[in-house]
Amino acid sequence: MTERRARRRGPSTAVAGLVALTLLAGCASDSGSDTAGTTVPTGRNANVTESDGPGQPGGKIVYGLNAETNGWNPASSQWAPAGLEVSRTFFDTLSAYDVDSRIQPNLAQSFTPSADFTTWTIAIRKGVTLHNGKPVTAQVVADDQNFLKNAPLTRSAYDPVESISVNGDDVVVKTKKPWATYPYSLATQIGVVVDPDWLASGDMRSPIGTGPFRLDQWVPDAKLVVKKFSGYWRPGYPLLDEIEFRPIPDENSRAAALESGDLDLMMVTDGRQIAKYQQLGQEGVFQVFNSTSGETSESFVQLNVMSKLFSDPEARLALAYATDKRTYVDVLSDGQFEPADGPYPPSSQWHTETGYPPYDPAKATELVDRVKARNGGVFEFTLIGPPAPGTLEGMQLLQQQWKAVGIDARIDTLQQLDLILKVLNGDYEASMWQQFASPDPLGDSIWWHPDSKDPANKEPSLNFARNKDPQIGAALDAARTTPDRAAQKRSTTSCSNDSPPTSPTWGCSTPRSAWSPTRTS
């Protein structure tokens, strides 16, 4: 999941030269726009020296990130993939996914539902302390959860929750309707356990959590250093003494830093670089480790369906027909990615046929003409994205494809934090984006459930595309009522072939707010 220079910085390096080609994903996450969370599709490891012996403690690694993050307070900060990587060093979540992509208690000791799944009792693990020495109690967790339940950024995630209270050593959560999959939500940004006083202070720079590392120093846009927390609740961990994160947004500069030895690991986001390091791994210059369990994200253009142009279903449909995804994949990733027609690939247990429109420039032109007739003879909008070379090249390729059928797209590049804020506030028409990496569709539901949007499009919303299709909401609500995965899939895909092609969705499991040019797996 990372990329490491083939050299050692102390005895903690158990695998020499690890090249990371996959990003870890979570709440806000799984949504970074220039981080095409990537996995080399071979499913094999190239020249990896592995050992099943115990890890050796000590040492430091320097990790190159693709972007900076605007802060570490879960109630107000936006964590794209790079932010999630960092946040996991000083925060633990109440639940977490295991190697089989099943949700398990993490900082929580257990989750016990009532028979009708409207009450959840969360037993809190004993003996856990925050970085400032305060013990983690049921009251601490309840205070965190109640604060997040009312914070503008995160409150939409708690829409199904009626109340959160304390009963002895347990936290009791009552929901408005059955929620059989509630623990899935606590593996995300809203599931972190922090000092409630710090959380309420609004401070975004000095996180106080329970994680294996504690923040030592942070110089925004330069470096962030975390050091081992000696009071961590998992015996024997962490093994490393220190991690230094360096945000290097430019892909080529980040690669150069790795190859010069300034970095031990880095995020890889460019398909051509993936091919390059895959070859170097075969040659023994780098070691390449591929982790393909769970789900990986899609890279796509996200449309704001509450904007004037893209509130028109035919405008969205025209853009889909005008996009040659196969060419995009071949040109931008050297074939490392595959075209996608929804959030989950054919290999996923959650995959379903969505009826997504194929590339058809004649059909696109016909629709463009109809849209122009309703808009004074124009079909134009602004596509925003980060200035990363690979992403910019992709935006220009899409611009050319759309121009060929009469669509005029302006390109505007923004640094990732500025881009995230625009999308969060609904101040955009179309954006390069990446999302939907949760191992379970219900873990992604906050991003597209219609109850998660601001009806007036004036407040921040985690429903970034402002999707308001009631079919999606009904399907996700139905899936929440059962722990059975087969029944969940039937609920979330039941209308896949029923929606008309100009409706906001093609299938309940696929938001018509966006089309996906690539599958990053």
C-alpha positions as CSV (number, residue, x, y, z in Angstrom):
1,M,0.0,0.0,0.0
2,T,3.0,2.2,-0.1
3,E,6.2,2.7,-2.0
4,R,9.6,2.4,-0.4
5,R,13.1,3.1,-1.6
6,A,15.3,0.0,-1.5
7,R,17.4,1.0,1.5
8,R,17.2,0.8,5.2
9,R,16.7,3.4,8.0
10,G,17.0,1.2,11.0
11,P,15.9,-2.3,12.0
12,S,12.2,-1.7,11.6
13,T,12.3,-2.2,7.8
14,A,11.0,-5.8,7.5
15,V,10.6,-5.7,3.8
16,A,13.3,-3.8,1.9
17,G,12.1,-1.5,-0.8
18,L,8.3,-1.7,-0.8
19,V,6.5,0.1,-3.6
20,A,3.0,1.1,-2.7
21,L,0.5,1.1,-5.4
22,T,-2.7,1.1,-3.4
23,L,-4.2,3.7,-1.1
24,L,-6.1,2.9,2.1
25,A,-9.7,4.3,1.9
26,G,-12.3,5.6,4.4
27,C,-15.0,8.2,5.2
28,A,-14.1,11.4,3.5
29,S,-12.4,9.9,2.0
30,D,-12.1,7.5,-0.3
31,S,-12.8,11.0,-2.2
32,G,-9.5,12.6,-3.1
33,S,-9.6,14.0,-6.6
34,D,-6.1,13.6,-7.8
35,T,-5.4,10.3,-6.0
36,A,-6.4,7.5,-8.4
37,G,-6.0,4.9,-5.6
38,T,-4.3,2.4,-7.7
39,T,-3.6,-1.3,-7.6
40,V,-1.4,-3.1,-10.2
41,P,-3.9,-5.5,-11.7
42,T,-1.6,-8.5,-11.8
43,G,-2.6,-9.6,-8.3
44,R,1.0,-10.8,-7.7
45,N,4.0,-9.4,-5.8
46,A,7.1,-8.6,-7.8
47,N,10.4,-9.5,-6.2
48,V,9.1,-9.0,-2.7
49,T,11.3,-10.3,0.1
50,E,8.8,-11.5,2.7
51,S,9.2,-13.1,6.1
52,D,6.7,-14.6,8.5
53,G,9.0,-13.8,11.4
54,P,8.3,-11.2,14.0
55,G,8.8,-7.6,13.1
56,Q,11.8,-5.8,14.7
57,P,11.1,-2.6,16.6
58,G,12.6,0.8,15.9
59,G,13.5,2.9,12.9
60,K,11.9,5.7,10.9
61,I,10.3,6.0,7.5
62,V,9.7,9.0,5.3
63,Y,6.4,8.8,3.3
64,G,5.6,11.0,0.3
65,L,2.0,12.0,0.1
66,N,0.1,13.4,-2.9
67,A,-1.5,16.3,-1.0
68,E,-1.7,18.3,2.2
69,T,-4.7,18.2,4.5
70,N,-6.4,21.2,6.1
71,G,-6.6,19.8,9.6
72,W,-7.2,16.8,11.9
73,N,-10.4,17.6,13.7
74,P,-13.0,15.1,12.4
75,A,-15.9,17.5,13.0
76,S,-14.5,20.1,10.6
77,S,-11.6,18.8,8.5
78,Q,-11.7,17.1,5.1
79,W,-9.6,14.0,4.8
80,A,-8.9,12.8,1.3
81,P,-6.8,9.6,0.9
82,A,-3.6,11.4,2.0
83,G,-5.4,12.7,5.1
84,L,-6.8,9.3,5.9
85,E,-3.3,7.8,5.8
86,V,-2.0,10.4,8.3
87,S,-5.1,10.3,10.5
88,R,-4.8,6.6,11.1
89,T,-1.5,7.1,12.9
90,F,-3.0,9.2,15.7
91,F,-6.6,8.0,15.7
92,D,-8.3,4.7,16.1
93,T,-11.9,4.0,15.0
94,L,-14.5,2.1,16.9
95,S,-14.8,-0.5,14.2
96,A,-12.5,-1.7,11.4
97,Y,-12.5,-4.1,8.4
98,D,-10.7,-7.4,8.7
99,V,-8.8,-9.1,5.9
100,D,-12.0,-10.6,4.5
101,S,-13.6,-7.1,4.3
102,R,-15.9,-7.9,7.2
103,I,-16.6,-5.3,9.9
104,Q,-15.1,-6.0,13.3
105,P,-14.9,-4.2,16.7
106,N,-11.7,-2.2,17.0
107,L,-11.5,0.3,19.8
108,A,-15.0,-1.0,20.8
109,Q,-15.0,-4.3,22.5
110,S,-18.3,-5.4,21.0
111,F,-21.4,-4.3,19.2
112,T,-24.7,-5.8,20.4
113,P,-28.0,-5.0,18.5
114,S,-31.5,-5.4,19.7
115,A,-33.7,-7.9,17.9
116,D,-35.1,-5.3,15.6
117,F,-31.8,-3.5,15.0
118,T,-33.1,-0.2,16.4
119,T,-30.8,-0.2,19.5
120,W,-27.1,-0.8,19.6
121,T,-25.1,-1.4,22.7
122,I,-21.4,-0.6,22.3
123,A,-19.0,-2.0,24.9
124,I,-15.9,0.1,25.2
125,R,-12.5,-1.6,25.4
126,K,-11.0,-1.2,28.9
127,G,-7.5,0.1,29.5
128,V,-7.3,2.5,26.6
129,T,-6.0,6.0,27.2
130,L,-5.8,9.1,25.1
131,H,-2.5,10.7,24.2
132,N,-2.9,13.1,27.1
133,G,-3.4,10.3,29.6
134,K,-7.2,10.6,30.0
135,P,-8.9,7.2,30.1
136,V,-11.3,6.3,27.3
137,T,-14.7,5.7,28.8
138,A,-18.2,5.2,27.5
139,Q,-18.8,8.9,28.4
140,V,-15.9,10.0,26.2
141,V,-17.2,8.0,23.3
142,A,-20.7,9.3,23.7
143,D,-19.5,12.9,24.0
144,D,-17.5,12.5,20.8
145,Q,-20.5,10.9,19.0
146,N,-23.0,13.5,20.1
147,F,-20.7,16.4,19.1
148,L,-20.2,14.9,15.6
149,K,-23.9,14.2,15.4
150,N,-24.5,18.0,15.6
151,A,-21.5,19.3,13.7
152,P,-22.4,20.8,10.3
153,L,-19.9,18.7,8.3
154,T,-20.8,15.3,9.8
155,R,-24.4,15.6,11.1
156,S,-25.9,14.2,7.8
157,A,-24.1,10.9,8.6
158,Y,-26.2,10.6,11.7
159,D,-29.6,11.1,10.1
160,P,-30.8,7.6,11.0
161,V,-29.7,8.1,14.7
162,E,-32.3,9.1,17.3
163,S,-30.1,9.3,20.4
164,I,-26.7,8.4,21.9
165,S,-26.4,7.9,25.6
166,V,-24.4,6.1,28.3
167,N,-25.5,3.1,30.3
168,G,-22.8,2.1,32.8
169,D,-19.7,1.1,30.9
170,D,-21.6,1.0,27.5
171,V,-22.7,3.4,24.9
172,V,-26.3,3.0,23.8
173,V,-27.3,4.2,20.3
174,K,-31.0,4.3,19.3
175,T,-32.0,4.6,15.7
176,K,-35.1,6.0,14.0
177,K,-35.5,2.9,11.9
178,P,-33.7,-0.5,11.8
179,W,-30.0,-0.2,11.0
180,A,-28.5,-3.7,10.9
181,T,-25.2,-2.4,9.5
182,Y,-24.6,0.5,11.9
183,P,-21.0,-0.6,12.9
184,Y,-19.9,0.0,9.3
185,S,-20.3,3.7,9.8
186,L,-17.9,3.7,12.7
187,A,-15.0,2.5,10.6
188,T,-14.9,6.0,9.0
189,Q,-14.0,9.5,10.0
190,I,-17.0,9.7,12.3
191,G,-15.8,6.6,14.2
192,V,-12.6,8.1,15.6
193,V,-12.2,8.4,19.3
194,V,-10.7,11.7,20.5
195,D,-10.5,13.9,23.6
196,P,-14.0,15.5,23.7
197,D,-12.6,18.8,25.0
198,W,-10.2,19.0,22.1
199,L,-12.9,18.1,19.6
200,A,-15.2,20.8,20.9
201,S,-12.4,23.4,21.0
202,G,-12.4,23.5,17.2
203,D,-8.6,23.1,17.1
204,M,-7.5,21.5,13.8
205,R,-3.8,21.3,14.4
206,S,-3.1,19.3,17.6
207,P,-5.0,16.0,17.5
208,I,-5.5,14.1,20.7
209,G,-6.5,10.5,20.0
210,T,-5.7,6.9,21.0
211,G,-3.6,5.9,17.9
212,P,-0.2,4.2,17.8
213,F,1.6,7.5,17.2
214,R,1.2,11.0,18.5
215,L,1.8,14.2,16.6
216,D,5.2,15.6,17.2
217,Q,5.3,18.5,14.7
218,W,3.4,19.8,11.7
219,V,4.7,22.3,9.2
220,P,1.9,22.6,6.6
221,D,3.0,21.9,3.0
222,A,6.4,20.7,4.2
223,K,6.2,17.9,6.7
224,L,4.3,16.2,9.5
225,V,6.1,14.0,12.0
226,V,4.5,11.5,14.3
227,K,6.3,9.6,17.0
228,K,5.6,6.3,18.8
229,F,3.0,6.5,21.6
230,S,4.4,4.3,24.4
231,G,0.9,4.0,26.0
232,Y,-0.7,2.4,23.0
233,W,-3.3,-0.2,23.9
234,R,-2.1,-2.9,21.5
235,P,0.8,-4.7,23.3
236,G,4.0,-4.5,21.3
237,Y,2.9,-1.9,18.8
238,P,3.8,0.2,17.0
239,L,7.1,-1.2,15.8
240,L,8.3,2.0,14.2
241,D,9.7,4.9,16.3
242,E,8.8,7.6,13.9
243,I,7.0,8.5,10.6
244,E,7.6,11.6,8.6
245,F,5.0,12.5,6.0
246,R,5.9,14.9,3.2
247,P,3.2,16.3,0.9
248,I,4.5,16.5,-2.7
249,P,1.5,17.1,-5.0
250,D,3.5,16.9,-8.3
251,E,3.6,13.3,-9.3
252,N,7.0,13.6,-11.1
253,S,8.6,15.4,-8.2
254,R,7.4,12.8,-5.8
255,A,8.8,10.0,-7.9
256,A,12.1,11.8,-8.2
257,A,12.3,12.2,-4.4
258,L,11.7,8.4,-4.0
259,E,14.4,7.5,-6.6
260,S,16.9,9.9,-5.1
261,G,16.4,8.4,-1.6
262,D,14.7,11.3,0.0
263,L,11.6,9.2,0.5
264,D,11.2,5.6,1.7
265,L,7.5,5.3,0.5
266,M,5.2,7.2,-1.7
267,M,1.7,7.3,-3.0
268,V,1.5,6.4,-6.7
269,T,-1.4,8.0,-8.6
270,D,-0.4,7.9,-12.3
271,G,-1.0,4.9,-14.5
272,R,2.3,5.4,-16.4
273,Q,4.2,5.5,-13.2
274,I,2.5,2.3,-12.0
275,A,3.7,0.6,-15.2
276,K,7.2,2.0,-14.7
277,Y,7.5,0.7,-11.2
278,Q,6.0,-2.6,-12.0
279,Q,8.8,-3.0,-14.6
280,L,11.4,-1.8,-12.1
281,G,10.1,-4.3,-9.6
282,Q,10.5,-7.1,-12.1
283,E,14.1,-5.9,-12.6
284,G,14.8,-6.0,-8.9
285,V,15.4,-2.2,-8.6
286,F,12.3,-1.8,-6.4
287,Q,10.1,-4.2,-4.6
288,V,6.4,-4.1,-5.6
289,F,3.7,-5.2,-3.2
290,N,0.1,-5.5,-4.5
291,S,-2.8,-5.5,-2.1
292,T,-6.0,-6.2,-3.9
293,S,-8.3,-7.3,-1.1
294,G,-11.5,-5.4,-0.5
295,E,-12.6,-2.7,-2.9
296,T,-10.7,0.0,-4.7
297,S,-11.9,3.4,-5.8
298,E,-13.2,4.7,-9.1
299,S,-11.8,7.8,-10.7
300,F,-14.6,9.8,-12.4
301,V,-16.0,13.2,-13.3
302,Q,-18.5,14.1,-10.6
303,L,-21.5,16.3,-11.6
304,N,-23.3,18.7,-9.3
305,V,-26.9,17.7,-10.1
306,M,-28.2,20.8,-8.4
307,S,-26.3,23.1,-10.8
308,K,-28.3,24.8,-13.5
309,L,-26.9,22.7,-16.4
310,F,-26.6,19.3,-14.8
311,S,-30.0,19.4,-13.1
312,D,-31.1,18.4,-16.7
313,P,-30.9,14.6,-17.0
314,E,-30.3,14.9,-20.8
315,A,-27.2,17.0,-20.2
316,R,-25.8,14.3,-17.9
317,L,-26.8,11.6,-20.4
318,A,-25.1,13.6,-23.3
319,L,-21.8,13.8,-21.4
320,A,-21.9,10.0,-20.7
321,Y,-22.4,9.2,-24.4
322,A,-19.7,11.7,-25.4
323,T,-17.0,10.0,-23.3
324,D,-14.7,7.4,-24.8
325,K,-13.6,5.7,-21.6
326,R,-11.6,3.0,-23.4
327,T,-9.4,5.7,-25.1
328,Y,-9.1,7.6,-21.8
329,V,-7.8,4.4,-20.0
330,D,-5.4,3.5,-22.8
331,V,-3.9,6.9,-23.1
332,L,-3.7,7.9,-19.5
333,S,-2.8,4.7,-17.7
334,D,-1.1,2.6,-20.4
335,G,-3.9,0.0,-19.8
336,Q,-3.3,-0.3,-16.1
337,F,-6.9,0.6,-15.3
338,E,-10.1,-0.6,-16.8
339,P,-13.3,1.2,-17.8
340,A,-16.0,1.2,-15.2
341,D,-19.8,1.2,-15.4
342,G,-20.5,1.6,-11.7
343,P,-19.0,1.6,-8.2
344,Y,-18.0,-2.1,-8.2
345,P,-16.1,-4.1,-10.8
346,P,-17.3,-7.5,-12.2
347,S,-15.0,-9.3,-9.7
348,S,-16.8,-7.7,-6.8
349,Q,-19.6,-9.5,-4.9
350,W,-21.5,-6.2,-5.1
351,H,-21.3,-5.8,-8.9
352,T,-24.5,-5.5,-10.9
353,E,-25.2,-4.5,-14.4
354,T,-26.1,-0.8,-14.5
355,G,-27.0,-0.2,-18.1
356,Y,-24.4,2.6,-18.2
357,P,-24.4,4.3,-21.7
358,P,-21.7,3.2,-24.1
359,Y,-19.6,5.7,-26.1
360,D,-21.9,6.9,-28.9
361,P,-21.0,10.3,-30.3
362,A,-24.0,10.4,-32.7
363,K,-26.4,9.9,-29.7
364,A,-24.4,12.4,-27.7
365,T,-24.7,15.0,-30.5
366,E,-28.4,14.5,-30.7
367,L,-28.8,15.1,-27.0
368,V,-26.4,18.1,-27.0
369,D,-28.6,19.7,-29.6
370,R,-31.7,19.3,-27.4
371,V,-29.9,20.7,-24.4
372,K,-28.6,23.7,-26.4
373,A,-32.2,24.4,-27.6
374,R,-33.2,24.8,-24.0
375,N,-30.1,26.9,-23.0
376,G,-29.8,29.7,-25.6
377,G,-27.7,27.6,-28.0
378,V,-24.9,26.8,-25.6
379,F,-23.8,23.7,-23.7
380,E,-20.9,24.8,-21.6
381,F,-19.5,24.3,-18.0
382,T,-16.3,24.4,-16.0
383,L,-14.5,21.2,-15.1
384,I,-12.3,21.6,-12.0
385,G,-9.5,19.4,-10.9
386,P,-6.0,19.4,-9.3
387,P,-2.9,20.6,-11.3
388,A,-1.2,17.1,-11.1
389,P,0.2,16.5,-14.6
390,G,-1.6,13.2,-15.2
391,T,-4.9,14.6,-14.1
392,L,-4.6,17.7,-16.2
393,E,-3.7,15.6,-19.2
394,G,-6.9,13.6,-18.6
395,M,-9.0,16.7,-18.3
396,Q,-7.7,18.0,-21.6
397,L,-8.4,14.7,-23.3
398,L,-12.0,14.8,-22.0
399,Q,-12.3,18.4,-23.1
400,Q,-11.4,17.3,-26.7
401,Q,-13.8,14.4,-26.7
402,W,-16.7,16.6,-25.5
403,K,-15.8,19.3,-28.0
404,A,-16.2,16.9,-30.8
405,V,-19.9,16.6,-30.1
406,G,-20.5,20.3,-29.4
407,I,-19.9,20.5,-25.6
408,D,-17.6,23.4,-24.4
409,A,-15.8,22.5,-21.2
410,R,-13.5,25.1,-19.5
411,I,-10.7,23.7,-17.3
412,D,-9.8,25.2,-14.0
413,T,-7.1,23.7,-11.8
414,L,-7.2,24.1,-8.0
415,Q,-5.0,22.8,-5.2
416,Q,-6.7,19.8,-3.6
417,L,-7.8,21.6,-0.4
418,D,-9.5,24.3,-2.4
419,L,-11.1,21.8,-4.7
420,I,-12.5,19.8,-1.8
421,L,-14.0,22.9,-0.3
422,K,-15.7,23.8,-3.5
423,V,-17.2,20.4,-3.9
424,L,-18.2,20.2,-0.2
425,N,-20.0,23.5,-0.5
426,G,-21.6,22.6,-3.9
427,D,-19.8,25.5,-5.6
428,Y,-19.0,23.7,-8.8
429,E,-20.5,22.2,-11.9
430,A,-18.2,19.2,-12.6
431,S,-15.1,17.9,-10.9
432,M,-12.5,15.3,-11.3
433,W,-13.0,13.0,-8.3
434,Q,-12.3,9.6,-6.7
435,Q,-14.5,7.6,-4.4
436,F,-16.5,4.5,-3.5
437,A,-13.8,2.3,-2.0
438,S,-15.8,1.0,1.0
439,P,-15.8,-2.8,1.2
440,D,-19.5,-2.6,1.7
441,P,-21.9,-0.3,-0.3
442,L,-23.5,0.9,2.9
443,G,-20.2,2.3,3.9
444,D,-20.4,4.5,0.9
445,S,-24.1,5.4,1.4
446,I,-23.4,8.8,3.0
447,W,-21.9,10.0,-0.3
448,W,-25.1,9.5,-2.3
449,H,-28.1,9.2,0.1
450,P,-30.6,12.0,-0.8
451,D,-31.1,12.7,2.9
452,S,-27.4,13.7,3.1
453,K,-27.7,16.8,1.0
454,D,-28.8,20.3,1.8
455,P,-32.1,20.9,0.0
456,A,-31.1,24.5,-0.7
457,N,-27.5,23.7,-1.7
458,K,-26.2,26.3,0.7
459,E,-24.6,24.2,3.4
460,P,-21.7,21.8,3.2
461,S,-22.8,18.3,2.3
462,L,-21.1,14.9,2.2
463,N,-23.5,14.1,-0.7
464,F,-21.0,15.9,-2.9
465,A,-23.0,15.4,-6.1
466,R,-26.2,16.6,-4.4
467,N,-27.9,13.5,-5.6
468,K,-31.6,13.6,-4.8
469,D,-33.0,10.4,-6.4
470,P,-35.5,8.9,-3.9
471,Q,-34.9,5.4,-5.5
472,I,-31.4,5.4,-4.2
473,G,-32.5,6.5,-0.8
474,A,-35.2,3.8,-0.6
475,A,-32.8,1.1,-1.7
476,L,-30.1,2.1,0.8
477,D,-32.6,2.3,3.6
478,A,-34.0,-1.2,2.8
479,A,-30.4,-2.6,2.7
480,R,-29.7,-1.2,6.2
481,T,-32.5,-3.3,7.7
482,T,-30.8,-6.6,7.3
483,P,-27.3,-8.1,8.1
484,D,-27.6,-10.6,5.2
485,R,-25.3,-9.6,2.3
486,A,-27.4,-11.3,-0.3
487,A,-30.5,-9.4,0.8
488,Q,-28.5,-6.2,0.9
489,K,-27.4,-6.7,-2.6
490,R,-31.0,-7.4,-3.7
491,S,-32.1,-4.2,-2.1
492,T,-29.4,-2.0,-3.5
493,T,-29.7,-3.4,-7.0
494,S,-33.4,-4.1,-7.3
495,C,-34.1,-1.2,-9.7
496,S,-31.0,-1.6,-11.8
497,N,-33.0,-2.4,-15.0
498,D,-36.1,-0.4,-14.2
499,S,-35.0,3.2,-14.3
500,P,-35.4,5.1,-17.6
501,P,-32.1,6.2,-19.2
502,T,-32.8,9.8,-18.5
503,S,-33.6,9.4,-14.8
504,P,-31.1,10.5,-12.2
505,T,-30.0,6.9,-11.9
506,W,-29.2,3.9,-13.9
507,G,-29.7,1.3,-11.2
508,C,-30.1,2.1,-7.6
509,S,-26.5,1.3,-6.9
510,T,-25.1,3.9,-9.3
511,P,-25.4,7.6,-8.9
512,R,-26.3,9.4,-12.1
513,S,-24.5,12.4,-10.7
514,A,-21.2,11.0,-12.0
515,W,-19.8,8.9,-14.8
516,S,-16.6,6.8,-14.2
517,P,-13.9,6.8,-16.9
518,T,-11.7,4.3,-15.1
519,R,-11.7,1.5,-12.6
520,T,-8.6,1.8,-10.5
521,S,-7.9,-1.8,-10.0
